[in-house]
Amino acid sequence: MRNSKRKQLQNRSVISNLRHLERDFRAAAAAGKKDDAAKLLPGLYSAFDKAVKFRALPRPTVNRKKSRLAAVLK
């Protein structure tokens, strides 16, 4: 398997996992379960930082998403 294909599959997996985590967080926040959403936030931050570490997403994109997710809790 070519490196580019292997990396594409890895990046797709990481980004898919992030989408699921973000969806769960936003659903909890929208349902008014701020405590549950606040518990999910550190795990979501960690997953975003790992995505940057694996170069699946650029740092500015992750910083923007983390900022907007934190604003959802306010």
Predicted model as a PDB file, atoms N, CA, C, CB and O in Angstrom, pLDDT in the B-factor column:
MODEL        1                                                                  
ATOM      1  N   MET A   1       0.855  -1.179   0.000  1.00 77.00           N  
ATOM      2  CA  MET A   1       0.000   0.000   0.000  1.00 77.00           C  
ATOM      3  C   MET A   1       0.895   1.234   0.000  1.00 77.00           C  
ATOM      4  CB  MET A   1      -0.970   0.003   1.230  1.00 77.00           C  
ATOM      5  O   MET A   1       1.862   1.328   0.756  1.00 77.00           O  
ATOM      6  N   ARG A   2       0.551   2.153  -0.851  1.00 89.00           N  
ATOM      7  CA  ARG A   2       1.335   3.379  -0.924  1.00 89.00           C  
ATOM      8  C   ARG A   2       1.162   4.202   0.346  1.00 89.00           C  
ATOM      9  CB  ARG A   2       0.930   4.204  -2.151  1.00 89.00           C  
ATOM     10  O   ARG A   2       0.127   4.163   1.011  1.00 89.00           O  
ATOM     11  N   ASN A   3       2.218   4.948   0.657  1.00 94.00           N  
ATOM     12  CA  ASN A   3       2.183   5.779   1.863  1.00 94.00           C  
ATOM     13  C   ASN A   3       1.042   6.781   1.825  1.00 94.00           C  
ATOM     14  CB  ASN A   3       3.503   6.512   2.036  1.00 94.00           C  
ATOM     15  O   ASN A   3       0.385   7.016   2.840  1.00 94.00           O  
ATOM     16  N   SER A   4       0.804   7.373   0.664  1.00 94.00           N  
ATOM     17  CA  SER A   4      -0.241   8.389   0.582  1.00 94.00           C  
ATOM     18  C   SER A   4      -1.614   7.778   0.881  1.00 94.00           C  
ATOM     19  CB  SER A   4      -0.240   9.050  -0.811  1.00 94.00           C  
ATOM     20  O   SER A   4      -2.438   8.400   1.551  1.00 94.00           O  
ATOM     21  N   LYS A   5      -1.852   6.587   0.396  1.00 95.00           N  
ATOM     22  CA  LYS A   5      -3.137   5.925   0.645  1.00 95.00           C  
ATOM     23  C   LYS A   5      -3.269   5.559   2.117  1.00 95.00           C  
ATOM     24  CB  LYS A   5      -3.280   4.663  -0.231  1.00 95.00           C  
ATOM     25  O   LYS A   5      -4.338   5.718   2.706  1.00 95.00           O  
ATOM     26  N   ARG A   6      -2.194   5.073   2.706  1.00 94.00           N  
ATOM     27  CA  ARG A   6      -2.209   4.704   4.126  1.00 94.00           C  
ATOM     28  C   ARG A   6      -2.465   5.930   4.993  1.00 94.00           C  
ATOM     29  CB  ARG A   6      -0.877   4.035   4.530  1.00 94.00           C  
ATOM     30  O   ARG A   6      -3.257   5.872   5.934  1.00 94.00           O  
ATOM     31  N   LYS A   7      -1.808   7.027   4.686  1.00 95.00           N  
ATOM     32  CA  LYS A   7      -1.996   8.266   5.445  1.00 95.00           C  
ATOM     33  C   LYS A   7      -3.396   8.827   5.245  1.00 95.00           C  
ATOM     34  CB  LYS A   7      -0.955   9.307   5.035  1.00 95.00           C  
ATOM     35  O   LYS A   7      -3.986   9.374   6.176  1.00 95.00           O  
ATOM     36  N   GLN A   8      -3.933   8.692   4.029  1.00 95.00           N  
ATOM     37  CA  GLN A   8      -5.289   9.158   3.765  1.00 95.00           C  
ATOM     38  C   GLN A   8      -6.292   8.394   4.631  1.00 95.00           C  
ATOM     39  CB  GLN A   8      -5.634   8.998   2.271  1.00 95.00           C  
ATOM     40  O   GLN A   8      -7.211   8.987   5.196  1.00 95.00           O  
ATOM     41  N   LEU A   9      -6.111   7.088   4.729  1.00 95.00           N  
ATOM     42  CA  LEU A   9      -7.003   6.281   5.561  1.00 95.00           C  
ATOM     43  C   LEU A   9      -6.884   6.654   7.035  1.00 95.00           C  
ATOM     44  CB  LEU A   9      -6.700   4.796   5.374  1.00 95.00           C  
ATOM     45  O   LEU A   9      -7.889   6.730   7.742  1.00 95.00           O  
ATOM     46  N   GLN A  10      -5.667   6.885   7.493  1.00 95.00           N  
ATOM     47  CA  GLN A  10      -5.450   7.276   8.892  1.00 95.00           C  
ATOM     48  C   GLN A  10      -6.090   8.631   9.177  1.00 95.00           C  
ATOM     49  CB  GLN A  10      -3.942   7.324   9.215  1.00 95.00           C  
ATOM     50  O   GLN A  10      -6.755   8.806  10.198  1.00 95.00           O  
ATOM     51  N   ASN A  11      -5.884   9.597   8.263  1.00 96.00           N  
ATOM     52  CA  ASN A  11      -6.462  10.926   8.449  1.00 96.00           C  
ATOM     53  C   ASN A  11      -7.987  10.864   8.438  1.00 96.00           C  
ATOM     54  CB  ASN A  11      -5.965  11.882   7.359  1.00 96.00           C  
ATOM     55  O   ASN A  11      -8.643  11.548   9.224  1.00 96.00           O  
ATOM     56  N   ARG A  12      -8.547  10.053   7.557  1.00 97.00           N  
ATOM     57  CA  ARG A  12      -9.997   9.925   7.483  1.00 97.00           C  
ATOM     58  C   ARG A  12     -10.552   9.357   8.788  1.00 97.00           C  
ATOM     59  CB  ARG A  12     -10.400   9.032   6.297  1.00 97.00           C  
ATOM     60  O   ARG A  12     -11.603   9.789   9.262  1.00 97.00           O  
ATOM     61  N   SER A  13      -9.849   8.400   9.357  1.00 96.00           N  
ATOM     62  CA  SER A  13     -10.279   7.807  10.620  1.00 96.00           C  
ATOM     63  C   SER A  13     -10.238   8.835  11.744  1.00 96.00           C  
ATOM     64  CB  SER A  13      -9.399   6.602  10.972  1.00 96.00           C  
ATOM     65  O   SER A  13     -11.176   8.923  12.536  1.00 96.00           O  
ATOM     66  N   VAL A  14      -9.173   9.604  11.822  1.00 97.00           N  
ATOM     67  CA  VAL A  14      -9.022  10.616  12.868  1.00 97.00           C  
ATOM     68  C   VAL A  14     -10.106  11.679  12.742  1.00 97.00           C  
ATOM     69  CB  VAL A  14      -7.627  11.265  12.798  1.00 97.00           C  
ATOM     70  O   VAL A  14     -10.719  12.061  13.739  1.00 97.00           O  
ATOM     71  N   ILE A  15     -10.345  12.158  11.527  1.00 97.00           N  
ATOM     72  CA  ILE A  15     -11.334  13.209  11.305  1.00 97.00           C  
ATOM     73  C   ILE A  15     -12.747  12.694  11.560  1.00 97.00           C  
ATOM     74  CB  ILE A  15     -11.222  13.754   9.879  1.00 97.00           C  
ATOM     75  O   ILE A  15     -13.586  13.421  12.091  1.00 97.00           O  
ATOM     76  N   SER A  16     -13.008  11.459  11.189  1.00 97.00           N  
ATOM     77  CA  SER A  16     -14.321  10.867  11.452  1.00 97.00           C  
ATOM     78  C   SER A  16     -14.579  10.770  12.949  1.00 97.00           C  
ATOM     79  CB  SER A  16     -14.425   9.477  10.807  1.00 97.00           C  
ATOM     80  O   SER A  16     -15.675  11.073  13.419  1.00 97.00           O  
ATOM     81  N   ASN A  17     -13.572  10.350  13.687  1.00 97.00           N  
ATOM     82  CA  ASN A  17     -13.697  10.265  15.143  1.00 97.00           C  
ATOM     83  C   ASN A  17     -13.965  11.646  15.734  1.00 97.00           C  
ATOM     84  CB  ASN A  17     -12.422   9.655  15.766  1.00 97.00           C  
ATOM     85  O   ASN A  17     -14.784  11.778  16.643  1.00 97.00           O  
ATOM     86  N   LEU A  18     -13.292  12.669  15.235  1.00 97.00           N  
ATOM     87  CA  LEU A  18     -13.515  14.033  15.710  1.00 97.00           C  
ATOM     88  C   LEU A  18     -14.943  14.492  15.443  1.00 97.00           C  
ATOM     89  CB  LEU A  18     -12.530  14.991  15.049  1.00 97.00           C  
ATOM     90  O   LEU A  18     -15.556  15.150  16.284  1.00 97.00           O  
ATOM     91  N   ARG A  19     -15.462  14.149  14.293  1.00 97.00           N  
ATOM     92  CA  ARG A  19     -16.833  14.545  13.966  1.00 97.00           C  
ATOM     93  C   ARG A  19     -17.829  13.916  14.933  1.00 97.00           C  
ATOM     94  CB  ARG A  19     -17.176  14.148  12.524  1.00 97.00           C  
ATOM     95  O   ARG A  19     -18.779  14.566  15.366  1.00 97.00           O  
ATOM     96  N   HIS A  20     -17.607  12.650  15.267  1.00 98.00           N  
ATOM     97  CA  HIS A  20     -18.498  11.976  16.211  1.00 98.00           C  
ATOM     98  C   HIS A  20     -18.427  12.628  17.591  1.00 98.00           C  
ATOM     99  CB  HIS A  20     -18.142  10.485  16.312  1.00 98.00           C  
ATOM    100  O   HIS A  20     -19.456  12.869  18.224  1.00 98.00           O  
ATOM    101  N   LEU A  21     -17.221  12.908  18.048  1.00 97.00           N  
ATOM    102  CA  LEU A  21     -17.064  13.537  19.357  1.00 97.00           C  
ATOM    103  C   LEU A  21     -17.696  14.928  19.385  1.00 97.00           C  
ATOM    104  CB  LEU A  21     -15.583  13.627  19.727  1.00 97.00           C  
ATOM    105  O   LEU A  21     -18.353  15.304  20.356  1.00 97.00           O  
ATOM    106  N   GLU A  22     -17.488  15.686  18.304  1.00 97.00           N  
ATOM    107  CA  GLU A  22     -18.048  17.028  18.243  1.00 97.00           C  
ATOM    108  C   GLU A  22     -19.573  16.975  18.194  1.00 97.00           C  
ATOM    109  CB  GLU A  22     -17.503  17.780  17.025  1.00 97.00           C  
ATOM    110  O   GLU A  22     -20.242  17.795  18.822  1.00 97.00           O  
ATOM    111  N   ARG A  23     -20.122  16.018  17.455  1.00 97.00           N  
ATOM    112  CA  ARG A  23     -21.577  15.876  17.371  1.00 97.00           C  
ATOM    113  C   ARG A  23     -22.167  15.547  18.741  1.00 97.00           C  
ATOM    114  CB  ARG A  23     -21.954  14.783  16.354  1.00 97.00           C  
ATOM    115  O   ARG A  23     -23.197  16.104  19.123  1.00 97.00           O  
ATOM    116  N   ASP A  24     -21.521  14.645  19.482  1.00 97.00           N  
ATOM    117  CA  ASP A  24     -21.995  14.292  20.819  1.00 97.00           C  
ATOM    118  C   ASP A  24     -21.953  15.506  21.745  1.00 97.00           C  
ATOM    119  CB  ASP A  24     -21.150  13.146  21.404  1.00 97.00           C  
ATOM    120  O   ASP A  24     -22.881  15.739  22.520  1.00 97.00           O  
ATOM    121  N   PHE A  25     -20.872  16.275  21.658  1.00 98.00           N  
ATOM    122  CA  PHE A  25     -20.734  17.471  22.481  1.00 98.00           C  
ATOM    123  C   PHE A  25     -21.829  18.482  22.163  1.00 98.00           C  
ATOM    124  CB  PHE A  25     -19.358  18.103  22.276  1.00 98.00           C  
ATOM    125  O   PHE A  25     -22.486  19.000  23.066  1.00 98.00           O  
ATOM    126  N   ARG A  26     -22.021  18.759  20.879  1.00 97.00           N  
ATOM    127  CA  ARG A  26     -23.027  19.752  20.485  1.00 97.00           C  
ATOM    128  C   ARG A  26     -24.447  19.292  20.840  1.00 97.00           C  
ATOM    129  CB  ARG A  26     -22.929  20.032  18.978  1.00 97.00           C  
ATOM    130  O   ARG A  26     -25.298  20.109  21.191  1.00 97.00           O  
ATOM    131  N   ALA A  27     -24.696  17.986  20.746  1.00 97.00           N  
ATOM    132  CA  ALA A  27     -26.018  17.462  21.106  1.00 97.00           C  
ATOM    133  C   ALA A  27     -26.278  17.651  22.599  1.00 97.00           C  
ATOM    134  CB  ALA A  27     -26.132  15.967  20.728  1.00 97.00           C  
ATOM    135  O   ALA A  27     -27.376  18.032  23.004  1.00 97.00           O  
ATOM    136  N   ALA A  28     -25.255  17.380  23.411  1.00 97.00           N  
ATOM    137  CA  ALA A  28     -25.402  17.561  24.858  1.00 97.00           C  
ATOM    138  C   ALA A  28     -25.612  19.031  25.197  1.00 97.00           C  
ATOM    139  CB  ALA A  28     -24.170  17.018  25.600  1.00 97.00           C  
ATOM    140  O   ALA A  28     -26.434  19.362  26.051  1.00 97.00           O  
ATOM    141  N   ALA A  29     -24.882  19.899  24.540  1.00 96.00           N  
ATOM    142  CA  ALA A  29     -25.011  21.334  24.809  1.00 96.00           C  
ATOM    143  C   ALA A  29     -26.377  21.853  24.360  1.00 96.00           C  
ATOM    144  CB  ALA A  29     -23.889  22.116  24.103  1.00 96.00           C  
ATOM    145  O   ALA A  29     -26.989  22.672  25.046  1.00 96.00           O  
ATOM    146  N   ALA A  30     -26.849  21.382  23.219  1.00 96.00           N  
ATOM    147  CA  ALA A  30     -28.136  21.837  22.702  1.00 96.00           C  
ATOM    148  C   ALA A  30     -29.298  21.327  23.547  1.00 96.00           C  
ATOM    149  CB  ALA A  30     -28.309  21.388  21.261  1.00 96.00           C  
ATOM    150  O   ALA A  30     -30.343  21.972  23.631  1.00 96.00           O  
ATOM    151  N   ALA A  31     -29.110  20.170  24.170  1.00 96.00           N  
ATOM    152  CA  ALA A  31     -30.163  19.594  25.003  1.00 96.00           C  
ATOM    153  C   ALA A  31     -30.207  20.240  26.385  1.00 96.00           C  
ATOM    154  CB  ALA A  31     -29.960  18.090  25.141  1.00 96.00           C  
ATOM    155  O   ALA A  31     -31.056  19.897  27.208  1.00 96.00           O  
ATOM    156  N   GLY A  32     -29.294  21.172  26.638  1.00 94.00           N  
ATOM    157  CA  GLY A  32     -29.271  21.859  27.925  1.00 94.00           C  
ATOM    158  C   GLY A  32     -28.488  21.118  28.986  1.00 94.00           C  
ATOM    159  O   GLY A  32     -28.525  21.497  30.157  1.00 94.00           O  
ATOM    160  N   LYS A  33     -27.781  20.074  28.603  1.00 95.00           N  
ATOM    161  CA  LYS A  33     -26.976  19.296  29.552  1.00 95.00           C  
ATOM    162  C   LYS A  33     -25.559  19.870  29.576  1.00 95.00           C  
ATOM    163  CB  LYS A  33     -26.956  17.770  29.166  1.00 95.00           C  
ATOM    164  O   LYS A  33     -24.611  19.253  29.090  1.00 95.00           O  
ATOM    165  N   LYS A  34     -25.442  21.052  30.147  1.00 94.00           N  
ATOM    166  CA  LYS A  34     -24.151  21.755  30.162  1.00 94.00           C  
ATOM    167  C   LYS A  34     -23.099  20.986  30.956  1.00 94.00           C  
ATOM    168  CB  LYS A  34     -24.318  23.159  30.752  1.00 94.00           C  
ATOM    169  O   LYS A  34     -21.917  21.016  30.610  1.00 94.00           O  
ATOM    170  N   ASP A  35     -23.521  20.294  32.021  1.00 95.00           N  
ATOM    171  CA  ASP A  35     -22.556  19.526  32.818  1.00 95.00           C  
ATOM    172  C   ASP A  35     -21.968  18.381  32.005  1.00 95.00           C  
ATOM    173  CB  ASP A  35     -23.222  18.980  34.090  1.00 95.00           C  
ATOM    174  O   ASP A  35     -20.761  18.144  32.040  1.00 95.00           O  
ATOM    175  N   ASP A  36     -22.823  17.670  31.274  1.00 96.00           N  
ATOM    176  CA  ASP A  36     -22.336  16.575  30.437  1.00 96.00           C  
ATOM    177  C   ASP A  36     -21.431  17.097  29.328  1.00 96.00           C  
ATOM    178  CB  ASP A  36     -23.511  15.798  29.836  1.00 96.00           C  
ATOM    179  O   ASP A  36     -20.402  16.496  29.018  1.00 96.00           O  
ATOM    180  N   ALA A  37     -21.822  18.215  28.737  1.00 96.00           N  
ATOM    181  CA  ALA A  37     -21.014  18.804  27.664  1.00 96.00           C  
ATOM    182  C   ALA A  37     -19.660  19.250  28.206  1.00 96.00           C  
ATOM    183  CB  ALA A  37     -21.752  19.999  27.017  1.00 96.00           C  
ATOM    184  O   ALA A  37     -18.639  19.095  27.537  1.00 96.00           O  
ATOM    185  N   ALA A  38     -19.651  19.807  29.422  1.00 96.00           N  
ATOM    186  CA  ALA A  38     -18.389  20.252  30.024  1.00 96.00           C  
ATOM    187  C   ALA A  38     -17.470  19.067  30.298  1.00 96.00           C  
ATOM    188  CB  ALA A  38     -18.656  21.025  31.327  1.00 96.00           C  
ATOM    189  O   ALA A  38     -16.249  19.209  30.243  1.00 96.00           O  
ATOM    190  N   LYS A  39     -18.037  17.909  30.592  1.00 97.00           N  
ATOM    191  CA  LYS A  39     -17.218  16.707  30.813  1.00 97.00           C  
ATOM    192  C   LYS A  39     -16.639  16.171  29.506  1.00 97.00           C  
ATOM    193  CB  LYS A  39     -18.051  15.617  31.495  1.00 97.00           C  
ATOM    194  O   LYS A  39     -15.565  15.570  29.497  1.00 97.00           O  
ATOM    195  N   LEU A  40     -17.352  16.390  28.406  1.00 97.00           N  
ATOM    196  CA  LEU A  40     -16.880  15.917  27.106  1.00 97.00           C  
ATOM    197  C   LEU A  40     -15.808  16.825  26.504  1.00 97.00           C  
ATOM    198  CB  LEU A  40     -18.046  15.804  26.148  1.00 97.00           C  
ATOM    199  O   LEU A  40     -15.023  16.387  25.663  1.00 97.00           O  
ATOM    200  N   LEU A  41     -15.774  18.076  26.929  1.00 96.00           N  
ATOM    201  CA  LEU A  41     -14.885  19.059  26.320  1.00 96.00           C  
ATOM    202  C   LEU A  41     -13.392  18.709  26.435  1.00 96.00           C  
ATOM    203  CB  LEU A  41     -15.129  20.397  26.949  1.00 96.00           C  
ATOM    204  O   LEU A  41     -12.685  18.815  25.432  1.00 96.00           O  
ATOM    205  N   PRO A  42     -12.879  18.297  27.602  1.00 97.00           N  
ATOM    206  CA  PRO A  42     -11.444  17.963  27.663  1.00 97.00           C  
ATOM    207  C   PRO A  42     -11.047  16.816  26.727  1.00 97.00           C  
ATOM    208  CB  PRO A  42     -11.068  17.597  29.084  1.00 97.00           C  
ATOM    209  O   PRO A  42      -9.973  16.847  26.126  1.00 97.00           O  
ATOM    210  N   GLY A  43     -11.898  15.823  26.609  1.00 97.00           N  
ATOM    211  CA  GLY A  43     -11.611  14.721  25.688  1.00 97.00           C  
ATOM    212  C   GLY A  43     -11.612  15.184  24.243  1.00 97.00           C  
ATOM    213  O   GLY A  43     -10.821  14.715  23.425  1.00 97.00           O  
ATOM    214  N   LEU A  44     -12.502  16.102  23.942  1.00 97.00           N  
ATOM    215  CA  LEU A  44     -12.580  16.658  22.593  1.00 97.00           C  
ATOM    216  C   LEU A  44     -11.333  17.488  22.287  1.00 97.00           C  
ATOM    217  CB  LEU A  44     -13.852  17.520  22.433  1.00 97.00           C  
ATOM    218  O   LEU A  44     -10.778  17.402  21.191  1.00 97.00           O  
ATOM    219  N   TYR A  45     -10.898  18.288  23.255  1.00 98.00           N  
ATOM    220  CA  TYR A  45      -9.667  19.063  23.085  1.00 98.00           C  
ATOM    221  C   TYR A  45      -8.475  18.135  22.834  1.00 98.00           C  
ATOM    222  CB  TYR A  45      -9.407  19.942  24.327  1.00 98.00           C  
ATOM    223  O   TYR A  45      -7.649  18.393  21.958  1.00 98.00           O  
ATOM    224  N   SER A  46      -8.400  17.070  23.601  1.00 98.00           N  
ATOM    225  CA  SER A  46      -7.306  16.118  23.456  1.00 98.00           C  
ATOM    226  C   SER A  46      -7.317  15.486  22.069  1.00 98.00           C  
ATOM    227  CB  SER A  46      -7.395  15.034  24.532  1.00 98.00           C  
ATOM    228  O   SER A  46      -6.267  15.337  21.444  1.00 98.00           O  
ATOM    229  N   ALA A  47      -8.490  15.117  21.593  1.00 98.00           N  
ATOM    230  CA  ALA A  47      -8.602  14.508  20.268  1.00 98.00           C  
ATOM    231  C   ALA A  47      -8.189  15.492  19.178  1.00 98.00           C  
ATOM    232  CB  ALA A  47     -10.036  14.019  20.022  1.00 98.00           C  
ATOM    233  O   ALA A  47      -7.533  15.106  18.210  1.00 98.00           O  
ATOM    234  N   PHE A  48      -8.567  16.757  19.327  1.00 98.00           N  
ATOM    235  CA  PHE A  48      -8.160  17.769  18.350  1.00 98.00           C  
ATOM    236  C   PHE A  48      -6.644  17.947  18.362  1.00 98.00           C  
ATOM    237  CB  PHE A  48      -8.857  19.112  18.640  1.00 98.00           C  
ATOM    238  O   PHE A  48      -6.025  18.059  17.304  1.00 98.00           O  
ATOM    239  N   ASP A  49      -6.047  17.975  19.546  1.00 98.00           N  
ATOM    240  CA  ASP A  49      -4.599  18.133  19.628  1.00 98.00           C  
ATOM    241  C   ASP A  49      -3.865  16.939  19.021  1.00 98.00           C  
ATOM    242  CB  ASP A  49      -4.175  18.322  21.077  1.00 98.00           C  
ATOM    243  O   ASP A  49      -2.808  17.103  18.412  1.00 98.00           O  
ATOM    244  N   LYS A  50      -4.414  15.755  19.185  1.00 97.00           N  
ATOM    245  CA  LYS A  50      -3.804  14.573  18.577  1.00 97.00           C  
ATOM    246  C   LYS A  50      -3.932  14.617  17.060  1.00 97.00           C  
ATOM    247  CB  LYS A  50      -4.449  13.292  19.126  1.00 97.00           C  
ATOM    248  O   LYS A  50      -3.048  14.143  16.346  1.00 97.00           O  
ATOM    249  N   ALA A  51      -5.024  15.180  16.567  1.00 97.00           N  
ATOM    250  CA  ALA A  51      -5.188  15.321  15.120  1.00 97.00           C  
ATOM    251  C   ALA A  51      -4.118  16.240  14.547  1.00 97.00           C  
ATOM    252  CB  ALA A  51      -6.588  15.860  14.782  1.00 97.00           C  
ATOM    253  O   ALA A  51      -3.616  16.007  13.448  1.00 97.00           O  
ATOM    254  N   VAL A  52      -3.772  17.280  15.290  1.00 97.00           N  
ATOM    255  CA  VAL A  52      -2.698  18.175  14.852  1.00 97.00           C  
ATOM    256  C   VAL A  52      -1.363  17.442  14.902  1.00 97.00           C  
ATOM    257  CB  VAL A  52      -2.649  19.451  15.730  1.00 97.00           C  
ATOM    258  O   VAL A  52      -0.528  17.594  14.011  1.00 97.00           O  
ATOM    259  N   LYS A  53      -1.173  16.656  15.940  1.00 97.00           N  
ATOM    260  CA  LYS A  53       0.073  15.904  16.097  1.00 97.00           C  
ATOM    261  C   LYS A  53       0.287  14.941  14.923  1.00 97.00           C  
ATOM    262  CB  LYS A  53       0.061  15.124  17.427  1.00 97.00           C  
ATOM    263  O   LYS A  53       1.413  14.769  14.455  1.00 97.00           O  
ATOM    264  N   PHE A  54      -0.795  14.318  14.451  1.00 94.00           N  
ATOM    265  CA  PHE A  54      -0.705  13.398  13.316  1.00 94.00           C  
ATOM    266  C   PHE A  54      -0.814  14.110  11.978  1.00 94.00           C  
ATOM    267  CB  PHE A  54      -1.783  12.348  13.416  1.00 94.00           C  
ATOM    268  O   PHE A  54      -0.799  13.472  10.926  1.00 94.00           O  
ATOM    269  N   ARG A  55      -0.924  15.441  12.021  1.00 94.00           N  
ATOM    270  CA  ARG A  55      -1.024  16.288  10.830  1.00 94.00           C  
ATOM    271  C   ARG A  55      -2.271  15.989   9.999  1.00 94.00           C  
ATOM    272  CB  ARG A  55       0.211  16.113   9.970  1.00 94.00           C  
ATOM    273  O   ARG A  55      -2.256  16.111   8.774  1.00 94.00           O  
ATOM    274  N   ALA A  56      -3.339  15.598  10.673  1.00 96.00           N  
ATOM    275  CA  ALA A  56      -4.600  15.379   9.984  1.00 96.00           C  
ATOM    276  C   ALA A  56      -5.325  16.703   9.770  1.00 96.00           C  
ATOM    277  CB  ALA A  56      -5.485  14.405  10.775  1.00 96.00           C  
ATOM    278  O   ALA A  56      -6.073  16.858   8.805  1.00 96.00           O  
ATOM    279  N   LEU A  57      -5.099  17.661  10.676  1.00 97.00           N  
ATOM    280  CA  LEU A  57      -5.697  18.987  10.581  1.00 97.00           C  
ATOM    281  C   LEU A  57      -4.638  20.036  10.903  1.00 97.00           C  
ATOM    282  CB  LEU A  57      -6.918  19.120  11.536  1.00 97.00           C  
ATOM    283  O   LEU A  57      -3.738  19.776  11.702  1.00 97.00           O  
ATOM    284  N   PRO A  58      -4.732  21.219  10.294  1.00 97.00           N  
ATOM    285  CA  PRO A  58      -3.783  22.277  10.623  1.00 97.00           C  
ATOM    286  C   PRO A  58      -4.094  22.931  11.972  1.00 97.00           C  
ATOM    287  CB  PRO A  58      -3.782  23.331   9.527  1.00 97.00           C  
ATOM    288  O   PRO A  58      -5.251  22.976  12.390  1.00 97.00           O  
ATOM    289  N   ARG A  59      -3.081  23.427  12.636  1.00 98.00           N  
ATOM    290  CA  ARG A  59      -3.214  24.025  13.972  1.00 98.00           C  
ATOM    291  C   ARG A  59      -4.220  25.182  14.011  1.00 98.00           C  
ATOM    292  CB  ARG A  59      -1.859  24.520  14.448  1.00 98.00           C  
ATOM    293  O   ARG A  59      -5.037  25.223  14.931  1.00 98.00           O  
ATOM    294  N   PRO A  60      -4.200  26.124  13.055  1.00 98.00           N  
ATOM    295  CA  PRO A  60      -5.171  27.224  13.139  1.00 98.00           C  
ATOM    296  C   PRO A  60      -6.627  26.749  13.076  1.00 98.00           C  
ATOM    297  CB  PRO A  60      -4.919  28.212  12.020  1.00 98.00           C  
ATOM    298  O   PRO A  60      -7.493  27.311  13.747  1.00 98.00           O  
ATOM    299  N   THR A  61      -6.892  25.732  12.282  1.00 98.00           N  
ATOM    300  CA  THR A  61      -8.243  25.186  12.187  1.00 98.00           C  
ATOM    301  C   THR A  61      -8.676  24.609  13.526  1.00 98.00           C  
ATOM    302  CB  THR A  61      -8.320  24.111  11.091  1.00 98.00           C  
ATOM    303  O   THR A  61      -9.806  24.817  13.968  1.00 98.00           O  
ATOM    304  N   VAL A  62      -7.782  23.892  14.158  1.00 98.00           N  
ATOM    305  CA  VAL A  62      -8.085  23.278  15.448  1.00 98.00           C  
ATOM    306  C   VAL A  62      -8.295  24.356  16.512  1.00 98.00           C  
ATOM    307  CB  VAL A  62      -6.953  22.317  15.871  1.00 98.00           C  
ATOM    308  O   VAL A  62      -9.216  24.258  17.324  1.00 98.00           O  
ATOM    309  N   ASN A  63      -7.455  25.369  16.508  1.00 98.00           N  
ATOM    310  CA  ASN A  63      -7.614  26.454  17.483  1.00 98.00           C  
ATOM    311  C   ASN A  63      -8.958  27.146  17.317  1.00 98.00           C  
ATOM    312  CB  ASN A  63      -6.479  27.475  17.342  1.00 98.00           C  
ATOM    313  O   ASN A  63      -9.619  27.469  18.304  1.00 98.00           O  
ATOM    314  N   ARG A  64      -9.362  27.373  16.082  1.00 98.00           N  
ATOM    315  CA  ARG A  64     -10.647  28.019  15.819  1.00 98.00           C  
ATOM    316  C   ARG A  64     -11.799  27.139  16.303  1.00 98.00           C  
ATOM    317  CB  ARG A  64     -10.801  28.323  14.314  1.00 98.00           C  
ATOM    318  O   ARG A  64     -12.735  27.632  16.932  1.00 98.00           O  
ATOM    319  N   LYS A  65     -11.734  25.848  16.013  1.00 97.00           N  
ATOM    320  CA  LYS A  65     -12.794  24.938  16.439  1.00 97.00           C  
ATOM    321  C   LYS A  65     -12.874  24.839  17.955  1.00 97.00           C  
ATOM    322  CB  LYS A  65     -12.573  23.558  15.843  1.00 97.00           C  
ATOM    323  O   LYS A  65     -13.968  24.829  18.520  1.00 97.00           O  
ATOM    324  N   LYS A  66     -11.721  24.766  18.618  1.00 97.00           N  
ATOM    325  CA  LYS A  66     -11.718  24.681  20.077  1.00 97.00           C  
ATOM    326  C   LYS A  66     -12.318  25.950  20.695  1.00 97.00           C  
ATOM    327  CB  LYS A  66     -10.284  24.458  20.598  1.00 97.00           C  
ATOM    328  O   LYS A  66     -13.052  25.876  21.680  1.00 97.00           O  
ATOM    329  N   SER A  67     -12.009  27.089  20.123  1.00 97.00           N  
ATOM    330  CA  SER A  67     -12.545  28.348  20.625  1.00 97.00           C  
ATOM    331  C   SER A  67     -14.063  28.402  20.464  1.00 97.00           C  
ATOM    332  CB  SER A  67     -11.895  29.528  19.900  1.00 97.00           C  
ATOM    333  O   SER A  67     -14.774  28.824  21.376  1.00 97.00           O  
ATOM    334  N   ARG A  68     -14.545  27.981  19.325  1.00 97.00           N  
ATOM    335  CA  ARG A  68     -15.991  28.025  19.059  1.00 97.00           C  
ATOM    336  C   ARG A  68     -16.744  27.009  19.923  1.00 97.00           C  
ATOM    337  CB  ARG A  68     -16.270  27.755  17.567  1.00 97.00           C  
ATOM    338  O   ARG A  68     -17.876  27.259  20.338  1.00 97.00           O  
ATOM    339  N   LEU A  69     -16.114  25.867  20.189  1.00 97.00           N  
ATOM    340  CA  LEU A  69     -16.758  24.875  21.052  1.00 97.00           C  
ATOM    341  C   LEU A  69     -16.837  25.383  22.491  1.00 97.00           C  
ATOM    342  CB  LEU A  69     -15.995  23.536  21.002  1.00 97.00           C  
ATOM    343  O   LEU A  69     -17.826  25.151  23.187  1.00 97.00           O  
ATOM    344  N   ALA A  70     -15.794  26.072  22.924  1.00 96.00           N  
ATOM    345  CA  ALA A  70     -15.814  26.633  24.281  1.00 96.00           C  
ATOM    346  C   ALA A  70     -16.890  27.702  24.401  1.00 96.00           C  
ATOM    347  CB  ALA A  70     -14.438  27.222  24.647  1.00 96.00           C  
ATOM    348  O   ALA A  70     -17.507  27.853  25.456  1.00 96.00           O  
ATOM    349  N   ALA A  71     -17.117  28.447  23.319  1.00 96.00           N  
ATOM    350  CA  ALA A  71     -18.136  29.487  23.338  1.00 96.00           C  
ATOM    351  C   ALA A  71     -19.545  28.908  23.422  1.00 96.00           C  
ATOM    352  CB  ALA A  71     -18.010  30.358  22.106  1.00 96.00           C  
ATOM    353  O   ALA A  71     -20.467  29.587  23.875  1.00 96.00           O  
ATOM    354  N   VAL A  72     -19.719  27.677  22.995  1.00 95.00           N  
ATOM    355  CA  VAL A  72     -21.028  27.024  23.047  1.00 95.00           C  
ATOM    356  C   VAL A  72     -21.456  26.836  24.505  1.00 95.00           C  
ATOM    357  CB  VAL A  72     -20.991  25.657  22.307  1.00 95.00           C  
ATOM    358  O   VAL A  72     -22.647  26.882  24.814  1.00 95.00           O  
ATOM    359  N   LEU A  73     -20.499  26.626  25.386  1.00 90.00           N  
ATOM    360  CA  LEU A  73     -20.817  26.373  26.801  1.00 90.00           C  
ATOM    361  C   LEU A  73     -21.225  27.617  27.549  1.00 90.00           C  
ATOM    362  CB  LEU A  73     -19.642  25.753  27.491  1.00 90.00           C  
ATOM    363  O   LEU A  73     -21.865  27.523  28.596  1.00 90.00           O  
ATOM    364  N   LYS A  74     -20.875  28.774  27.043  1.00 85.00           N  
ATOM    365  CA  LYS A  74     -21.166  30.022  27.771  1.00 85.00           C  
ATOM    366  C   LYS A  74     -22.620  30.370  27.741  1.00 85.00           C  
ATOM    367  CB  LYS A  74     -20.375  31.164  27.202  1.00 85.00           C  
ATOM    368  O   LYS A  74     -23.023  31.387  28.306  1.00 85.00           O  
TER     369      LYS A  74                                                      
ENDMDL                                                                          
END                                                                             
